[in-house]
């Protein structure tokens, strides 16, 4: 399961989203899918749950587990989310 590490404001900007981490004075640019994955971490969901949500939301044939896992790893590397 994952959760957001900080209360960051997600702002729509062009073809993606911007997160500003005031504590670290860092700006993060997320594409729309990464922003959705970040938002889905708010409820303490796991990898499979997040992939299923994306699959349902985008009417995919199968949950994109590998792609979601890579995105979660990137968000975690930037300290935007953490594994519970």
Buried (B, 14 or more C-beta within 10 A) or exposed (E): EBEBBEEBEBEEEEEBBBBBBEEEEEEBEBEEBBBBBBBBBEEEBBBEBBBBBBBEEEEEEEBBBEEBBEBBEBBBEBBBBBEE
